[in-house]
Amino acid sequence: MTLVPISHGDGLAASFVDAARGAGTLALAYFRPGAVTSAEISHKAGGSPVTEADHLVDRFLRQRLETLVPEAGWLSEETADTSARLSKDIVLVVDPIDGTRSFMRGHGAWAIAIALVEQGRPLIGVVHAPALGETYVAVRGAGARLNDAAIEVSKLVSLGAGARVAAPVLLAERLREAGLQFALQPKIPSLALRIANVASGALDAGFASENAHDWDIAAADLILHEAGGRLASLDGCAIVYNRGDTRHGLLTAAPAQIHAEVNAAARLADGKAVAQKNS
């Protein structure tokens, strides 16, 4: 049973979009198209960059979203994680700036990703790309939209040389070695945007390497699902969110009618990579 009944016309979904757009305005103050950001840059323990804009957006969204859904747990890339969220039936899952490197370098392919997850699956998803003027939103059972217009996945019935695919370069090479044919598209640094582009039909399929986190994918997962597609791990199962470990393995995103084909190719590529590593 849905704990939070909503639709596209519901005030909660609209408030999530407003929060994402407000966060986008804050981030844009530090964004310099074609140039290095004005925000201070530091690095996390693993070496990943983070800017003061990431932290500012994180604080802004936590204040706004927890006011809207005070009973929800909290999971964000830029907030220290705790086990408190694991006892919650609903959790806010946020990436303040997905594609920080793109943001830092003045490239527009970055996004603010917000999901409300209920019992392991997303209920609301918003992916807002302020530098591109794109706002994707989905509500479970109510379809997906881009800038208020309904979207749906590609009608492609089989992958081939003309299929528009986004994937990391090394993964794309492995897929081709496994026999998959496709037209590799320019890199989309934001994984949330990459998946959202599959949802809109701009891409026929998308792939993500290992170690994507809940905050990278939860919002876009729902957007893709509501547009007629699937995001899944190599076992083909729907992804479960708000577990102790927020990381995921290799992921595939595609229209429902070709997802099995896409996933099979990814499994083959992954198997060859493992064999080569162990040889």
N, C-alpha and C positions, 0 to 999 in steps of 0.2 A: 504494500500500500504506500502511495506517495505521501510523504510527510508534509510536503509543502506544495499544495496544488496551485499551479500557475499556467499561464499561457502567454503568447506574445503581447497581448493587451494588458496583462497584469502589471500592477505598479512595481512589483519586485523586479521583474525582468527589465523593465524600463529604467528602474533605479540603478541596476547593475550597468546598463549601457551608459547612463549619465556619469557614474563613477569612473568608468573606463575612459570616457571622453575628458573628464576633468583631470584624470591622471595624465592623459595624453597632452593636454595643455601645459601641465607642469614640465613634462619631459621635453616638449618642443622648445621651451625657453633655453635649454642647454644644447639643443641639436643645431648643427651647422651644416646645411646641405653642401656636400662636396668638400667639406673641411673637417678638421678634428674638433670634437666637442669642446665646449667651454667648461664642462663639468670636470671636477677633480677626479683623477683615475687612481685606483689602488688595485691590489691583487689579493685574491683569496689564498688560502693555504695550498690549494692544488695548482695555483698559477693562473686561474681564470680571472679576467679583469672584471672590475665592478666600478661604477661611477657614483658620484654623489646623487645623480639623478635617479639611479636605481633605488637608493635608500630613501630618497624623498618620496618617490612614487609608492614604495612599499608602505611607508608610514601613513601616507594619505589614504591608500586603499584599505588598510587595516581599520583605520578610524571610521571610514565611510561604510564599509561592508559589515563590520561587526555591529554597527548601529542598526543596520538593516536586518541582520540575522544574528541576534545576540547569543542564541543558543548553539551556534555553529562552532566547530573547531577551526583551527587556522594552520595552513601549510603554505609557506612561501619560500621561494629560492633565497630571499634576502633576510629571512628571519630564522634565528636558531630554532631548530626543530625540537619538540618535546613529545613525550608519549601521551600527553593529555588528549591529543586529537583522536587517538585510537579508541577511546571510549565514547566518541560522539557518533551519532547516526548521520549527522550532516556536517560537512566540512567545507570551508572556503579554501580553494586551491588557486594560488596566484603566482604568476611570473610578472614582476613589475615591468621589466623590459626584457623580452625574449629576443635575442639577437643583439646583445650588448656590444659586441665588436662592430657590427654594422652601424649601430647608433654612434659609437665613438668615432668612426671614420667618415661620418656624414652621408652614409648610404641609407636609403629610405626603408629597406626591408627589415624593419624591427616592429615589434608589436607588444601590446599589453594584453595579457591573457588572464581571464578570470573564469573560474568554474565553481559552481555549487554542486558538491558531490553528496549523494544520498545513498547510504548503504553500499558504497563501493563503486557506484556508477554516476556519471554527471547528469544533473537535472537542468541546469542552466549553463550555457557556455557563451562567452564573449571574447572575441579576438579583435582588438582595435589597433589598426596601423595608422597612427595620426599623420605621419609624413607622406603616406600614400592616399590619405583620405578614404580609407576603407574600414568599415565596421561590420564584422560578421557576428551574427547572434543566432543562437538556437535554444529552443526549449523542448524538453523531452515530449514527444508526441505531437508537436506543433509545427514541425518543419524548420528550415534554416533560411536565413536571409543575409544578403549583403546590401548594405545601405538601403534597407527597407524593401528590397526586391527579393522575391523568392528565388532560391538557387537549387540546382540539382547537378548531380555528377554527370560525367561524360557517358554517352551511349555506346562507347566502343565495346565490341563483342569479343575481341581477342587482341592480345598484344602483338605488335609487329614493328617494322622499321620506322613507321610514322608515329608511333605512340609517344606522347609527350610525357617524359618521366623526369622527376627530380630526385637526386640521390647524391650522397657524398661521392667524390671522384673514385676513391679506392673501392667503395662498395659497388659503384657502377661498373668498374673493371671486372670485379668478381662476378657480377650478374651476366656480363657479356661472355666471360669465360664459361659460364654455365649454360650458354646457348640462348640467352634472352636477347631479343632485338628491340631497340627503341631509339628514340631521338632524345638524347640527354639535354635538358633545358638548363639555362643559366642558374647558378647557385642561388638558393633562397636561404639565407643564414638563419632566419627564424623558423624553427621547426613548426611552431603553431601556424605560421603563414603558409608553410609548405603544404601542410595537411588541409588547411582551409582552401588552398588553390585546387586541390583535388575535389573538394566539396563543390566548388563553383563551376567545375568543368574546365578550368583553365589548364589543368594537368590531368592526364589519364591515370597516373599512378605516382606514388611517392614512397620513398624508403627512408628509414632512420637507422643509423648505426646504434650499437649497444650503448647503454647508459643514459638514455633519455630519462628524465624524471617526471613524476606526476604533473608538476607545474608546467612542463613543456607541452604536454599533450592533452590534458583532461578537457579543456574547453574545446579544442579543435576536434577531439574525438566525437563529441556530441554533435558539433556542426556537420561533420562528415556523415555521421550516422543518419541525421535528420534529412540530409540531402540525398540519401540513397546509397551511401558507401559504407565501407568497413575499415576500421583500424584494428589491427590485431598483431599479436606476437606470432612466432613461427608455428605454434601449436594450433593456430587458427581461432583460439578462444578470445572472447571479449576481454579487455583489460580491466582489472580490478584495481581501484584506487584506494588511497588511505590505508595502506598496509604499513608494517614496520619499516620495510625497505621500499623506498620510493623509486628505485631504479628499475629499468626495464631492458630487455634484450633487443635484438634486431626487430624492427617493426615495419609492417607493410600497410599502406593506405591505398585504396582503390575502390572503384564502383563495385557494388555487390556482385554484378554479373561476371566480373573478371577477377574477383579477389582470390578465388581458389587458385587460379593460374598464376597470379602474381606471387602468392604465398609459396606455391610449390617451387617457383624459380628461386625465391629467396632461401628456401630450405636447402636447395641444391647448391647454391652459391656458398652458403654457410658451411655445408658439409665439406665442400672442396677446400675452403679456407682452413678448416680444422685439420683435414688430412694433410695439407701442405705444412701446417705448423708442426704436426707431429712426425713428419717424415724426416 
